[in-house]
Each structure stands twice: as structure tokens, then as C-alpha cells.
Amino acid sequence: MKTIFGRAPRNIGFLAVILTLFLALVASTAIAEENDGTYTGSMTSSDCGTGTLTVTLLNRNLTGTLVHSGTTYTLTGAMQNSTGTGIDFYETSSIFFFVGNASNGIISGTYITQNGTACNGASFSLNRTSTTATADIINTQSFNAVQELAARKAVTDKIVNEVFVESQPRLVPGTMDLTPSLTATSRYKYVNIPLSYAYSENLKFAGQIPVVYVDETFYNGDVSVQGTLYTGSLDEGQLVLTTVELGLPTGSKKIGGGGFRVQAGQARVMDLEENRLFYSYSYMYTSEVDKLDTGNILNLAGGIDFPLINFFSFLQSDKGYTIATGQMITEGEYDGTGLNDDRILLDLTLGLIWRKWDLRGGISIPIMTISDRFNNSDRLVSLDVGFRWGVK
């Protein structure tokens, strides 16, 4: 049985390394979305008529209305990619389509179509009348980065800590583990400190409070509780971990917190001589928060660990590991309007394991992005560090 007092002295150096890495990564921060706000203006054309527009730009996503010839049309759209000024928006039945730029509190353009035909002598211009739309959220780029890092962490925390780091994954009734971890880039830091309790040889409960650093500010994520059922064993050929997690609406809305979420999944683990193989699948449902629904996530992952020969050994590490993670994120909605942000993501994580110190460290790299709004270059390489500390 582990004790916190027995393990602290030989681990304090590695805790210092983790803290140093965290402080070193606090180097640059995200910039809030400067163009968000409410805009009003008009469109003109020699053959497509005139109209008035009222729109809201929020997290680089546009919603609003066009009044044309006495008819009111609903508009939706978004700024292009994650950093440019280009913007396109359209009537939801594709009757009108607008292309232009958003910059310095002005949305304007000279390209309009009606029913797929280009309008002659066309132009539109809107001026920002209010900036209150940015009051309670961060920009889309930051929001999506936080969501992506959280999904990566969900795989590495469970699989690497419980499957790869542990030489013989099993539960000892009555024991508790503290497993702090950090997933971070130079712009975003996602820290999690779960505390788990082994109720029996087959059942474990855990609770966690994530903390996210973005826009030079720390935000608390949603508190979550989970239960994991262990069935089968490696001696019998396969260990199965079935997990159900409930997220409570306690976190900051600026990073997508403040709503309920439910996640259920399984991981299946097998030993292959000197290697340990796993694959996992999970699905997370998220609720709407202040008119924003961020979409649900299907997460698929597979990985293997492997011994390191002396030539490749690094700082007395015991094993290396690699994990491929795929995410399918459904389209988000704001106030019932789709944001056209559904995407399929593929990541690769490479790392090292120090079993004698219950420590892991790795790097996650985006491999592929399938999306109408995001490119692979918009996504992030992240550092992942995790540590397990028995406290009872």
C-alpha cells in the first residue's frame, strides 16, 4: 500500500520538473476576438434591390437578419479560418449570399448573390453599434483549443496512467490515488488533478476539477465525478474498463463550462509479450449554455507501449508509448443556428514512461483535420505530463 509520506522525497524532483515546465509554457496568451459585437447597415444593388441588415458577430460566428422588399430573412455565417478578416454569410435557404471582410468594427463587401446569381453594382456595409457580445466568452480559436486539449487529456489520463504506467493494472480496495497532469501549449494550459478511490477490486470512483489558463487568466472547468468498472483481467486475455462520467455546471462559461455533460465509454487492454495494447471508444453529450451548444464528441483511440533499448533510453525511462486518437465533433449551434463547425480530428501522441516514479510525459501532434472551417495548421501541438501519487 502506498503512502504519501513514503513516496514524497524521491518524487519531489520530478514535481519540480513539472512545475518548471508549466511556468516555462506561460509565455504567450491568446488575444480576445476584437471584431465581436452587434452591427447594423444596408445592402445595395442595381438589380437585386436594397435591404437592411442587423447581425451579431460572436466568437467569429455570425447570426442576424436581412429585411429585403418587406420580407425578413435569417442570416448565418462565419469568419474564415481562425485568424483572417474574411467573412461570408448567407440566408439559411441560400437566397442571398454575402462575401466581404470584418475589421476595425466594420463588416463590408462588394460581392452579393441572389439565388446563386451575382448582383450587379452590389455592396454592403455594417457598422458596429455594440461590443457587449464579448462579455461572457472567449474567442472561437481559444474555445476550440480548450475543447481539443480536454479531449486529448481524457485519453492520456485514463489510458496512460491506468494501463501503461501500472505494470499490473488492478484495484486495491481502500486505496486512493492523486493523479495531477498538465496538457499545454505556449498559449493554453489545461491542468487536472483527479482524486480516485478504489471501492473494491472491480469498482473505482473519482472526482476532478480542471483549471484552464487562457487570455492571461485562470478559469475553473466543470467539476466532474466518474465511476469505472474493471472486468476481466490481463491473465485471462483482456481487461475491460467501463467508465461513466457526469460533468456538473460549476465551471466558467468562458471556456464552455456551466452546463451538464455525460460521457460513457470503454477501454479494452491486452498484453502481447513485451507490449501492452489498448483501444477505447467513448461518447460525450453536452448541454446548451446561454444559447451555445458546442456539439457532442465521439472519441476513438488505440495505442501500444514498447520497451526501449539502451540506445533509445532517455533519462532512465522504462518504456515508450504511442497513441492515435480520433475525434468526431458534431456541429455546434448558437441560438438555434448551426455554426458549420463540425469536424473530424486525428492526433498522434508519443511519450515515455518512468514506472519507478509513476510518471509519464509525451507530445501530441495533430495529423489530420476534416472540416469546412478549420485547417490542420489551426490546431496545436501540445505537451502532456502526468504523475500518480498514492495518498493512502
N, C-alpha and C positions, 0 to 999 in steps of 0.2 A: 504494500500500500504506500502510495506517495504522500509526502508531507511537504507543505510549503517551506518549512524551516530547513528540511534536509536538502532541498534542491536549490535554494536561492543562491548560495555562494558561488557554485560553479556556473550558474546561468547569468549572473549579473553582467558579465562582459558582453554577452550576446544581446541582453536587453539594452545595453548602452549602444551597441551597433544599430539596433532597430531604431532607437530614438535619434541617433545621429543621421540615419538615412531619412527619417521623417523630416527633421529640421532642414536637411540639405535640399529636400524636394520643395520646400516652401520658397520657391524662387520667383515665380511669376503667377499672376492671377488673371482670371477671366474679366473681360470688360462687359458691363451691362449693356443690353441692347438699346442703342441710342435713338433709334427711329420709332420705337413703340409709342403708341398714343392713338387718339381719335382724330380723324381727318374729314374734312368736307370740301367739296369742289364740284366741278362740272366737266362734261364731255361735249365736244362739238364736232360736227362733220357735215360736209356739203350734201351727202346723200344718206347718211344714217341718222340724221337728226341730232337733237341736243338732249341732255339729261343731267340730273343732279346726283351726286354720289356722296354717301356717308359711310365711312369704313373705320374699322379698328384694326390696328397692326399690333399684334401681341405675340412675343416670342417668335418673331419673323413669320407669323401666320396671319393672314388677312381674312376678316369676315365683314360683311356690310350689306348695303342695299344700293340699287340704282333705280331712280324714278325716270322713266322714259315714256313719253306720249301717254301719260296718265296711268301707266302700269308700273308696279313696284316689283323689282327682280332681286333675288337673293344672290349675293356675291360671295365667293370663297377663293382663296389663293394663298400664295406664299412667296417669300423672297427666295431667290435661287441659292442653292448650296447652303453653306453655313457662315460665309463671311462677306460675300459680294453685296452690291447695291441693287442688282437686277431684281425685278419683281414682275410676276404675272398673276392675274386674277380673272375670274370669269363668272358668268351667270351659271347657276348649277345645272341648267339644261343646255348649256353651251350656245345660247343665243348670242351673247356678247362675250368678247374676249379682249382683254387689255394687256399690253406689254409695255413696261417702262422701267423707271428706277425710283428708289426711295432713298433720299439723302437730305440731311440738314433740315428735317421737318417738312419736306415736300415730296409728294408722290406725283410723278408726271410721266407722260409718254406721248408718242405720236403714232402709235400703232393700235388700231381697234378693228375688230372684225364683227360682223353681224351675220349670224347663221353661216359662218365659215367663209364669207366674202369680205375682202378688205374694204374698209370705209375710205372714201376719198377726202382729202383735206382734214384728216382726223387728228385730234389732240385731246388730251385730258390733263387736268392739273388739280391737285388737292393740297390744302394747307393744314398743318396740324393745329387743332384747336385745344387739345388737352393732352397732357402726358400722364394722367393718373392711371393709365392701363398698366404701367410697370410697377404699381405699388406693392404687389404681393408675390411676384415670381421673378426668377432669374431668366436669362435668355435661353432660347431653344438649344443652342450648342452646349451650354453648361448643363441644362436639364437632361439632355440625351446622354452626355458623358457620364453623369452621375448614375443614370439608369443602367448604362452599359457596364460600368465598374461594379455595380451591385450584382449584376448577373454573373460576371466573371467570379466574383468573390463567393457566390453561392455554390459554385462548383469546387473551387480550390479549397475553401474552408472545410467542406464536408468530406470530399474525397481524399485530399492530401493529408489532412490531419487524422482522419479516422481510418483510412485504408492504407496509405503508403507509409506514413510516419510510424504507425504502430506495427511492430513486427508480427504480432498475432492479434488481429482485431477482435476484441471481446470485451464485454462489460463486467466490471467487478461491483456487485451490489453495494450501495452506500458510499461510493467514491464520487468526488466532484472534480471537474476539470475547468480551468480558466484558459481560454484559447484566444488571446489577442492577436489581431492580424491587421495588416496595412496593405491596401491596394491603392497605388498612387501614380500620378504623372507629375510633371513640374507645375501643372495648373490645377489639378484636382487631387484631393486626398480623401480616401474612404477608410475610416478606422472602425473596427468592430471588436467588441470584447464579450463574446458569449460565455455564459456560465452554465455548465451542464451537470446533471445529477443522474447517476445510474440507479434507477429504482429497483431493477432486478437484472438477471443475466441477459434478459431479452428486451428490456424497455429503458429508454433514457429520455429525460426531459431537459429542455434548455430554454434560456431566455437571453435576449441580446438587445443592446441599444447602439445602433451605428451613429457615428459622428462624421459629417462631411465638411471639408474645408473648401470653400469656393468664394470668389469675389471678396477675398481678404476677410472672410467671416466664417465662423464655425456654426453649422446648423445641426441640430439633432434630428435623426431619422425616426421612423416609427419603431416603437418597442414591438418586439415580436416574441412569441412563445411557440415552441415546437415539441413534438414527440417523435421519437424514432424507434421503430420496432426492428430488432435483429432476429432473423430467422435463417435456418441452415447454418453451415459452417464451412470454412475452407477445407477442413479434413473430409467433409462429405462432398466436396467438389464445388460448392458455390455458397457464398454468403450474400444474403439479401437484406438491404437496409431500406425500410419503407418509412418515409417522413411526411408528416402533415404539419404545416406551419400557418399560423394566424398572425397577421400584422395588424396592430391596433392604431387608431387615428390619433397618435400622440406627437408626430413629427412636424417639422416645419413644412408649410405648403410651398415654400420657395424651391424645395428640391423634390417636390412630388409627394410629400408626406401629408398627413392629415386625413387619410382615407383608410378603409379596410382593404386588406388583400388576403387571399387564401392561396396557398401553394401546396401541392401534393406531388410526390414523386418517389421513384425507386432507384437504387443503385445496386448493381449486381457485380460481385467481386469473385475472381478466380485466381488460383496460384498456378503458374506454369514454370515449374522448376525454379530458376533464379529470378523469374519475373512475376509481377502481380498485375493482372489485367482487370479493368473495370469498364462498364458502360452504364450510363444513367439517363433518365428521362424525367422531366417534371413539367408541370403546367401551373402558371400563376395567373389568377384573376385579380384585377384591380378595380376599385370602385371610383366613381366620379367625385372630384373635389373641386368645388367652386366652378362648376360648368366644364372643367377639364377632365377628360378621361384619357389616360396615357396609353391605353391599349393593353392587351394581355400578352403573356410571353410563354412560348413553348421552348424549353431548353433541352437540347440533346448533347451528350458528351461521351467521349471514350478516351481511355488513357492507359498507359503502361509505365511501370518503373523498371529500372535495369541497373545492374551492378556496374561500378566504374572501375576500369583497370587503372593501375598506378599512373599511367601516362596522363589520363584524363581526370584524375582525382584533384579536387580543389578544396583547400583548407580542411582536409581530413573529412570530406563528405563521404557518406556511405553509399548513396545511390543517386541516380538521376531519374527524372521523370518527364514525360511529355503528355499533354492533354489537348485534344481537339474539341472545341466547343462550338456548337451551332445554336443560334437563337432565331426564332421566328416571332417577330413583334407585330401584332395587328395594328391597324390604323387607329390613331388617336382621334378624339373629337373635342371640339370646343363649342359649347352651347349648341350641341346637336349637329354641328358642321364638321365633316371629315377634314382632316389635316393632311391627307395624302402622304403620311409618313410611315406607312407600313414598310417593313424591311426584313431581309434575311441576312444574318451576320455569321461569319465563320472566323474563329480565333484559334491560334496555336499558342500553348503555354509550354515553356521549357524551364526546368528547375532542378534544384539539388536538395538532398535530404541529409540532415545530420540527426540520426536516431538517438545518439547518446545525449544530445541536447534537446530533443523534441522540437527541432527547428526545421523550417523549410524556407526556401527563397527561390523566386523564379521571375521570368519576364513573359508577359502576354503580348502577342503581336496580332493585329488584325490582318487576316489573309484575304477575305473576300467580302464584298458588300453588294447586295442586290436591292436597289431602292430607286425610286423616281426622284428622291430629294437629297440623298446622301451619297457621297463618294467614299471609296476606301481611304483616300487621303484625309477625309474629315475626321477619321477615327483615331484612336490613341494607342500608343504603346504604353504599357503600364508595368510597374514593379509590384511584385507580390511577395510579402513576407509574413510568415505565420509562426506562432510559438504556442506550445501547450504546457501548461503549468498545473500539476496536480495540487489541489489545495486541501485534500482530506484523504 
